[in-house]
Each structure stands twice: as C-alpha cells, then as structure tokens.
Amino acid sequence: MTQRVAVWSATHRWTAIGLWALMIVLAASISMFMAPRQATSLDLGVGESGRAAQVAADAGHPDPIVENALITSPTGTLDRHDADAAARELVSRLGALDEVASVADPVTSKDGTAVLVQATMSGTEDTADARVPALQDVVAGVGADHPGLRVEEVGTASIDAQFQDWLGGQLGKATLLSVPLTLVILLVVFGAIVMAGIPVILGLSSVAAGLGLWAAASQLLPDPGTVTDLLVLVGMAVGVDYSLFYLRRFREERRRLGDDRAATVDAISIAAKTAGHSVVVSGLAVTLSMAGLYFAGNATFSAMATGSILVVLVALASSVTVLPAMLALFGRWADRPRVPVLWRMTGGRPRLVPAMLRRVLARPVAATVVSVVGLLALAAPVLGISLANGDVDEFPRTLTTMQAYDRLVAEFPQGAAPDTVVVQVPAGQEDELRAQVKALDADVARHPDVFAGTEAPWFSPDGRTAVLTVDVATAAPSSGGGAGASETANDSVNTLRGTVVPATVGSIEGATADVGGDAASSLDFTANLRHATPIVAVAVLGLTFLVMLVAFRSVAVAGLTVVLNVLSMAASFGVLTLIFQGTWAEGLLGFTSSGHVVSWVPMLLFVVLSGLSLDYHVFVVSRIRENARLGMATREAILDGVTRTAGTITSAAAVMVGVFCLFGVLGFIELKQFGVGLVVGVVLDATVVRLVLLPATMMLARRRLWWPGMRGTRSVVVPELRSADR
C-alpha cells in the first residue's frame, strides 16, 4: 500500500503536492474561524466533587468570582486617610462597572497596614478572564490618583489571565526557537539544505493542520489549557521523525542506484516499501498508545489524547503521500545546496556502533544483565515518588499578580477554601431536606477541630436542591479563589463524606448527597489518577503488544517491545523523581523543589514516551526483519540492522532532545518536569535500550525471534537489492 501510494505520488507530483497543500490550508484555517473552546471547572470535574458542582450548577446555584483590590503602602507606613479615600473610590468606580455584580465594604487588616475591597464579578467563569481588564483599569486609575499608595488587583481570574499570557509567551519563544534548532541539527545530519528543510516543512505543516483540527474537536472536548502545547511537542517530534526515516532510506537507495529520474523513482519505491511501511506501523502504534489516555475517564486526558492523535495522523499522512512527491520534484537537487564541511561528514560508514554491537552480540547475557541492572538502579527512586497537584503557589513570582497575591495572604491570612455539600432530593422530600440540613449544621458543630461552622444554606427555587457551605477550621493560605488544601482541609472532606453526610442529608431516601469544593476536587483528581494510571498503563502496553504482533507476526518481538518499554519508562520516572523531589538540581535547572512530582506528569509522560519510543523501535526492528527475510543469519541481521539505522535514530533523538530541552527550561514547574522527563526518556531509549538491550535480548531470543509468522526468506524489498544487502 505505501509503495503504491508513493509511486503514484512520485509520478503525479504536482497533483499530490497540490492536494496536500489544500488539505493543510483547509485544516489550518479552521482556527481562523473558531477558537479552541476552553474547559471550565465543570468540564474538568471528576468523582464526587465533579457531581456536586454539576448538580449545583444545574439547579442554578450562583458560583461568584471574587476579585480583590488591595491597598498597602510601598514604604511600610500606611496613610489611613489616603487609604480610606482610595477605598471609597474603588467601591464607587468598581460598582459602576457592568463586569461587577456587587462590591463589599472595605476591610482593614488587623495591624492596620492594609485595606481590602472585594468585588464580585458578573457573568460566568468561562468569560471571567475577558472581564478582568475592566477591573484592572479601574484599580490602576485609583492607584494613579493616589501616588503615595500601592493599589493592586488580584484574584483567581486575574492571576489566571496573567499566567496564561506569560505561559503563552514562554511557549511561543520555545516553539520559535525549536525551528532553527531543528534545522541546524538536520543540516548536520544531511549536510544539504534542501534535504534538511523538508522535515521542518512537514513538521510545521503538521502542527498547523493539527491546531486547526483541534480547534474544531475542542468544541466537543474542551481544551483544559495544555492540549495546544502537547500538540506542538508531539507534532514537531513525529513530523520530523517520520520524514527523517523516509529521507535517510531514500538517500541510501539513491546513492546505490544513481541520480537519474528512473533511479529516483526506484529509490522512492524502495523507501516507501521499507521505511514508509515502518512509518505507517509506527504512526498507528503511536495513535493507539495515545488512545490509552481515553481509559483514564478524565476530560483532561481525553482532550490531550484527541489533540495528539490528530497531529500524529496528519504527520503520518504527509509522510506517505506528499513526501514522495517532494523527493520526485527535487530529484537530483535533493542533496543541494551542500554545506561544505557538513556534507563531507555524512558519507562515511559508522565505526563505533558496529564495534560496540559486536561485543554486545558476542556476550548477550552479560550485556542484558548489565543494562537491566543499570536501568533498574535508575528506576529505584520511583519507589519513593510523591505525587501532588500543582497549585497557584508554584506560579512564578515575577508575575505582578503573584506579588500582589503574596501581600494579600500576608495581610489577610485566609483559611482553606470551604467545602460544599450539595443535596438533591426527589419531589415530595423538600421538608425532610430542610430538616436534615439543620441536622448537618448541628453535626458540624460537634467537630470544632475540623470545621469552623457553616454558612446559611442555599435552596433552589423548587426546594429540591440545597447547597451548604462548610468552613474549615484551619488550613494553609489560599488566594481569592483558593489554592491548595491543607491536611486539615483534606480531613474536613473525609469527615463530611465518611461521617457527617451519611448520618444527615445522606440518609434521605432517594437523595444524592455529594461533597465538593477545592479540597474535595484535589482529592478526587488524585484518586482518579491512582485508579486510572494502572488501567491506562495496561491498555497502552496491551495495544502496543497487539500492534507489534500484527505488524511483525512475532510473539517474541511484541513481548520484548513491552518489556523494554516498561524498563525504559521506569528508569525515566526514577530520574524524574531524583531530580524534582530533591534540591540538588535546583540551581542547575532553575526551579524550587516542592518535594513532589506533579500528579498528572507520570501518566502523560508514560503515554507520550511509549508512543515516541515506538518510532525508533519499529524502524530498527523493521530493518532487522528485512535482513532476516533476505536470508541473513540472526546475528548478522541484528548487526547490520542496528548499524544501518543507528545514524537515523541518533539524528531523530537529537531533534527530539533539542526541542524538549527548550520546554524543560521553562519557568513553569509542571512543563519543566514534563520536558525533563521527555529528554531523559528519549536519551535512555535511543542509547541504552536501542543500542544495547534490544540487540542483546533479540540475540538471546534468536531461536524463537520470528515465531510464528516468518517461515521463509521471502524478500520485502525489490529483488535486485538481495545481493547488495547480503
């Protein structure tokens, strides 16, 4: 199939290029007409807290968004008269805004060094970011009228708005730098500008089309805020990789066959039937690996899976359709213009890899034991991994809103965000609902070490739904909307769910009683990850086994793929734990350790690395199998296959490491952990696993390596290659 498509594309190059360009333009232009739909907290809710939020929203319960105007002195001594005047102006001017529903009376801190004005915004959460600038303008104007005061605006919406702008700028710079960096690496690989430029063009076009398709898909699966970043990472990685695999095989065959037009088409045909087939298998394997995220049962991971799958499919389609047409079009100019010094470096045969492989294949047991022990040693720290959700406290302090947040918490210490109990009863149970709400209030009072009391309950117009706000006794500080929950906040959730609710509102026949709030959401998200991670891992590994079994018809190859994948992943997680749960690498990588790994990173890292590692694995194993079908003995097939693909694997890994390093140096700890984890995983996979452990274990399994599928030596390449490859 890949060969037929490639030959058609090469002989109808302008038609193929035109159709591909039209597809890319149409897909990319979608984002010009519709922006990706951003997910709200309701979209991302999981477990009991997610149900509580949804029931409350369906019943019409208001969920106000509060922003704060903080008045302090830049010199340390607050002019109370000037501060009171500024506070009155804030109340008046904020209250006049359409974006504000109400403004509370000013509150003075206990030591009299700060005044706080809180404004409740109108509208809903998903449009809060767009309405914040109006409040910020008013606060800035009052500050300008009172130059002796420091007047700042801070809250959940304003922090999120500035953080997203900052993060977008950081990611934009990283993405922009990744293009010239990738081009430089490819110039070193190919020594020619045209050949180096083709993978960059296909990678960028895949990302552009993927972003457009994701804009449409997000209308059904809203973006949690991370999909576009992941899409760029995966799109550039696989787009360049697939092109690189194809181009290296094309160049190898063209050098053997010649550079006339007929030889070029033959080289394209051979590259399609070998490397092109590997690209298709790899692309499908990556797609199925990403699909494992759907088993998490979480809207965040489902959105990530969808965005990644879209860009991988675009990159796959581009590699097997338009790439042959581009090679046929450029023809003899594919290796032009040549970079003088770099060009001379690309023609020699590798020496280090064959020498190392001969030793590995001569002593496969020793090589396997040493490499497995080494990987397990790197994996050991993962046994002590501590997972925690990232929160606002980990945002960079270079943001003005975070500086204001720190001053707000210092002047007005706040407990953890309150818990909410949402109860819905069948029709006719309204009176019992009110009675049990009173019982819950009395029961809460019996736990003064956990709860600080309750607020007046809210009832829906039909009287069937009640929302009760339960204040937590003591907890870590939080911002205007609440940051992370303390241990006391977690205890409050467990007490409500385990004792208070079942004995009161939960005892109503036919009722639903759910506990929500920030602490409950954090606990539920972590619990969902703990439950989903093994399911996702088993699904990904199972799908990987099936894909490799179907592609290579070998139980041994499929089994080795899974085992090597697990070892590589475990070692990557161990290094990640060692780096980010300690403090020794803080100065080196520019971060402050929280003592935790962000809870979502391991699952996503496992899926992405599983997919990307299959690129290398399929490419190497395909070449080894090709040699075996040509009649080579197993040892020679492995030696030749790994040697011939080592340069391509190293080049692809260098591109990935270069791009991922740019994301690993970002100031946001979550993306830094993800980027560093990707770098470590790719390096281990392209070196220890691919150059040592894979050939050693294949050598050990040589008697059953191709069982039960390969029963003869039927060639998978054109017959004239047999003598040359032997």
Secondary structure as GFF3:
##gff-version 3
##sequence-region A 1 726
A	DSSP	alpha_helix	2	11	.	.	.	ID=ss1
A	DSSP	alpha_helix	13	33	.	.	.	ID=ss2
A	DSSP	alpha_helix	41	44	.	.	.	ID=ss3
A	DSSP	alpha_helix	47	58	.	.	.	ID=ss4
A	DSSP	beta_strand	65	72	.	.	.	ID=ss5
A	DSSP	alpha_helix	80	95	.	.	.	ID=ss6
A	DSSP	beta_strand	100	103	.	.	.	ID=ss7
A	DSSP	beta_strand	107	108	.	.	.	ID=ss8
A	DSSP	beta_strand	115	121	.	.	.	ID=ss9
A	DSSP	three_ten_helix	125	127	.	.	.	ID=ss10
A	DSSP	alpha_helix	128	145	.	.	.	ID=ss11
A	DSSP	beta_strand	150	155	.	.	.	ID=ss12
A	DSSP	alpha_helix	156	190	.	.	.	ID=ss13
A	DSSP	alpha_helix	193	217	.	.	.	ID=ss14
A	DSSP	alpha_helix	227	257	.	.	.	ID=ss15
A	DSSP	alpha_helix	261	271	.	.	.	ID=ss16
A	DSSP	pi_helix	272	276	.	.	.	ID=ss17
A	DSSP	alpha_helix	277	291	.	.	.	ID=ss18
A	DSSP	three_ten_helix	292	296	.	.	.	ID=ss19
A	DSSP	alpha_helix	299	330	.	.	.	ID=ss20
A	DSSP	three_ten_helix	331	335	.	.	.	ID=ss21
A	DSSP	alpha_helix	340	345	.	.	.	ID=ss22
A	DSSP	alpha_helix	352	362	.	.	.	ID=ss23
A	DSSP	alpha_helix	364	379	.	.	.	ID=ss24
A	DSSP	three_ten_helix	380	384	.	.	.	ID=ss25
A	DSSP	beta_strand	387	388	.	.	.	ID=ss26
A	DSSP	three_ten_helix	392	394	.	.	.	ID=ss27
A	DSSP	alpha_helix	400	411	.	.	.	ID=ss28
A	DSSP	beta_strand	419	424	.	.	.	ID=ss29
A	DSSP	alpha_helix	430	444	.	.	.	ID=ss30
A	DSSP	beta_strand	451	454	.	.	.	ID=ss31
A	DSSP	beta_strand	458	459	.	.	.	ID=ss32
A	DSSP	beta_strand	465	472	.	.	.	ID=ss33
A	DSSP	alpha_helix	487	495	.	.	.	ID=ss34
A	DSSP	pi_helix	496	500	.	.	.	ID=ss35
A	DSSP	alpha_helix	501	503	.	.	.	ID=ss36
A	DSSP	three_ten_helix	505	507	.	.	.	ID=ss37
A	DSSP	beta_strand	512	517	.	.	.	ID=ss38
A	DSSP	alpha_helix	518	552	.	.	.	ID=ss39
A	DSSP	alpha_helix	555	580	.	.	.	ID=ss40
A	DSSP	alpha_helix	586	589	.	.	.	ID=ss41
A	DSSP	beta_strand	597	598	.	.	.	ID=ss42
A	DSSP	alpha_helix	601	629	.	.	.	ID=ss43
A	DSSP	alpha_helix	634	664	.	.	.	ID=ss44
A	DSSP	alpha_helix	669	684	.	.	.	ID=ss45
A	DSSP	pi_helix	685	693	.	.	.	ID=ss46
A	DSSP	alpha_helix	694	700	.	.	.	ID=ss47
A	DSSP	three_ten_helix	702	704	.	.	.	ID=ss48
A	DSSP	three_ten_helix	719	721	.	.	.	ID=ss49
A	DSSP	alpha_helix	722	725	.	.	.	ID=ss50
###
